[in-house]
Amino acid sequence: MSGRALSRTFVTATVLLLLDAFTGILGFAGLMAFGAVLGGIPRALLAWQREDTSTARLRIARTGIYVAVGLLSIGAYSANESQGRGGELAPIRE
């Protein structure tokens, strides 16, 4: 796997997570995760079918990073809403 490619992926995911956190709107990182699943998994499967395992592993790793950041964003938003309501669990909504 290319360390440089994964480093760029971490930087992009971190910037979008911070943008999502400071705007207060649930969406940037969640949309990124959704797009990564829709676009990343089929591309990784096609690379795997072509027997290009290094590309397939890189694409799966990138998809995993984006999905993890999206879930982290949703969890942080939910925790923030819960704290704002005095500790009770709050449903995620916009």
Sequence and secondary structure as in RCSB ss.txt:
>XXXX:A:sequence
MSGRALSRTFVTATVLLLLDAFTGILGFAGLMAFGAVLGGIPRALLAWQREDTSTARLRIARTGIYVAVGLLSIG
AYSANESQGRGGELAPIRE
>XXXX:A:secstr
  HHHHHHHHHHHHHHHHHHHHH  TTHHHHHHHHHHHHHHHHHHHHHHTT HHHHHHHHHHHHHHHHHHHHHHH
HHHHHHHHHTTS       
